[in-house]
Amino acid sequence: MADATAKKKVPTLMAATLLGARLGGSNPKEQVKLKVRMEKLKESIVREATVREAEMRDKEEKSAIIAAIDCLETTKDQEEAIDRCFDILRERLGHLYRREEQFKAVRGAYDESSSDEEIDEKGEGEGARGRVPGDVGDLGYWRGLLEREEGPGSDGVRPAEEPAAPSDPLDMRRELRNRGFLRVRGSLPSEKASASKAIVCKLRDAGWPPVFCFLYDAPWDLVKASWGQAELLLGGPCVLEPSLAAFLLDHRRSTGGERYVGQNFALPHRDYTYSASTFSDGEPKILSVWVPLNEVTTENGCMYVVPREFDENFDKDGTYEHMSVQTTGGMKDRRFLNFPINGAKPLPGQPGDMMCWFGNTIHWGASCHSAGAADPRASIALVFRRADAVQEFDAKACLTRQEVERRLAEAGSAEERLGFVKDALGYFEHWYDVPKGLREAIGDAGGGSK
Ligand SMILES: [Fe+2]
């Protein structure tokens, strides 16, 4: 697979080499140097892709094996333990069979006789030579087209309108599965969202990052309301990953190049692989949930997702490009996207809405623009997991409803609630820098588990 990936990249490398050869003239020494460079580039791609694939697979196998052993060791009822073990192993095998089919399709797909240029030319030619449905030189033909259209507008074109989101749980699940994301309008208590917005602003004024909002009740009321929605969408009891996140963007700090706790996660990414996100029948076992605390717009930093229909690598977790949705190339650190940006969908919303997507749906948080700087995006983000899904062997244990209630009920001391914040801070350190003074202030040794 890694080799196939490298082969696909070779034409690009070859083009760079040919261009370099042209610039370098016909000097044989220069040409040899360029060829060597191309070979080295190819080798480095193979090496990196191989290591990444192996790491991903090993982690998946380990998680399944450890979960199975753990189940045999800790479940008292032997019959129940064996049944659960079978489930875990069958699940894993389901994903392996699925991948095997994908590998067959990839093997031999590279044909040295074809090139991107040929494909483009052929496609264009066919389109240009295609059927002409009328006399294009006759204005009457073009006017007639509009007359045949039905619609309320004077030009016969219906105004663009977002289709209403389904409200029936079965329809919602179908839409989530088909599109890879879902926006559920007005499904959460909007007054709790507004109260949470006020909390993150007060925290900011006092010098605390927004994730400290999890010391208060209003954001937890939103978490609990989202929990019910997640169980409806995932079709069973869920647990909550401790990777809680809260955001309050700051246009001035971002444009100044600062990496601060609570900033947007701006680069397109998948949180998990396809097989970590779904059961072997394709149903989601993880739901990423995103809750706006104020009105979120395309000006103040809304989320963007790549709908499943545009994401050809959505379920191709055996390919290098699956998790590397964007790569930074050698040409002056330019970024290359492994998905079509033209399919990206912004997700504006109101307090009380809930956005959610598969764990492997490509997403990112836009930056706050100057036009939205007066009321920048505030939001919280959560990850729910079906309680019966195998967790990665090295992940921090998920929270059950009972545990959350117990910890929130702890009176008199902030210790339990601060524990949520400390865990949460550690998860996203690759996006921002946690000030040393902040860690010291809350007695946190640092080092997240993910
Ligand atoms: Fe993410």
Boltz pocket constraint, residues with backbone or C-beta under 6 A from the ligand:
constraints:
  - pocket:
      binder: B
      contacts: [[A, 265], [A, 269], [A, 270], [A, 271], [A, 363]]
      max_distance: 6.0
